[in-house]
Amino acid sequence: MTNKVKIELNLNEIKELERTLHNELSDPLVETNIALIKSVLLKLKNTIKNNPFFI
């Protein structure tokens, strides 16, 4: 049960990052968008890397 909850939390975190990215992409500042995308991708990579339940 603990493993299932842990996976669901990580999936919710990814969904939250997707929503943030979608909202911020309306910002006209390209540099801000690029920095945000890099930040989201790095956080996603670390989330997957640190979770043994992702293959």
Secondary structure, DSSP 8 states (H G I E B T S, - for coil): -HHHHHHHHHHHHHHHHHHHHHHHTTSS-HHHHHHHHHHHHHHHHHHHHT-TT--
